[in-house]
């Protein structure tokens, strides 16, 4: 009977450890998402968030990659000022962790600084944990009509 009890205790400990790791990863991913959205106008935030092998599909139906996103920071002379950019927040965040891969889905809220309409998007990102750090390898954004 003792071997069965030991086996059950070991399995329970393994299950609790796995759940703890997943919760920690989910917490890390949530914090990373909020940090990125708070610093979305900063080049360093994008460099940290996007993986080198990123595939990004925009809400307009265009595809891009990290190199193209990063090039946009070098060509902003005479462009919009930070004050005219909307503030981005995430709602209804759902995270599924699969070891060193995770799917993060949420509703993005783009709140303009003026009296313009707030825009909403569904975003889904696939993250991979490499060298202890989570980064996005795939991203899909879809504008939510009528919200």
N, C-alpha and C positions, 0 to 999 in steps of 0.2 A: 504494500500500500504506500510506503514511503516514496518509492520511485515515481509513482503516479502523481503524488502531491508535489514532488520536486519538479516534475515536468510541467504541471499546471502552473506552478509559481513562476517558472522560467518563461513560459508562454505569456503569462499575464505581464510580467516585467518587460518582455520584448514588445508587446502591444502598447503598453503605456509609454515606453521609450519612443516608439515610432510615432505615436500620436503627439507627443511632446515636440519632437523634431518638426513635424508638420505644422503645428501651431506656431512654433518659433519662426519657421520659414514664412508662413502666412503673415505673421506680424511684421517680419522684415520686408516682405513684398509690399504690404500696405504702407509702411513708412517710406519705402523707396518711391512708391507712386505719389504720395502726398508731397514728398520732397521735390520730385521732378516737376509736378504741377505748380508748386510755389516758385520754382526757379526756371520756368519754361522759356523765359527770354534770355537765359544765360547759356552761353556756349558750353561751359563746363558741365552743366546739368545734362545736356544732350549727349556729350561725350561719355559721361558715366552711364547713362540710361540705355543707350542703343549699343548693341553688339556690332562688331565690324561686318558681320555677315547678315545684317538686317534686311528683311523684305518688308516694306511699309506700303500698305494700300490705303490711300486717303479716302475721305468721304466723297470726294469728287470723282473717284474711280481711277486715279492715277497711281502708278507705282514708283517708288523711289528707294533709296538705300541710305546708309549712314553717311557715306562720302558726300552725296548730294545735299543732305541735310546740313552737314557741317560746312559745306561751301557757302551756304546761305548766310552764314555769320560774317563772312569776309566781304560781303557785297551790300551792306546795309547803309552805306553813306547816303544821306538825303532821304532815307526811308522813314517809316513811322517811328514815332517816339514811344518809349515804354508806356507813357501815360495813356496812349490811345489803344493799347492792346487790352483785350479782355482778361479777366481773372478766370482761371480754370480751377474747378473743384471736381471731386469724384463722389458719386453717390451709389448706393446699392452695389458695393464692391463684393464680388464673388471670386474666391480663390480656390483652385484645386491644385494640390502639389502631388507630383509623381516622381519622387526621388529628387533628381537634380533638374527636373523640368517642371514648370508650373504654367497654368493658364490663369490669367487675371482678366476678368470681365467686369465692366462697370459702366455707369451712365456718367458721361462727362458733361459738366455744366459750364458753358462759356458765358460769363456775365460781362457785358460791355461796361466801359466807364461812363458812357453817356446814357441817354434814355432809349437806346436801341433795344431791340428784342433780344431776350436771352435765348441762346441756342443750346440744344441738347443733342448728344451723340451717344451711340452705343460704341464702346471700344473693347476690343479683345486683344490681349497681348500674350504671346508665348515667350516665357522667360526660361533661360538656361543658366544654371549655376556653374560657373567656371572659375577655378582658383579661388573659391570661397565667395565669389561675388555674383549676384543675379544681374543679368542683362537681357534685354529684349532681342529676340531673333526674328520674330514675326509680329506684325501689328495690322489690325483691321479697324477702320473707323467708318461708322455709318451714321449719317445725320438722321435724327428722329423727326419725321414730318409732323407738323401740327402741334408740336409742344412748345 
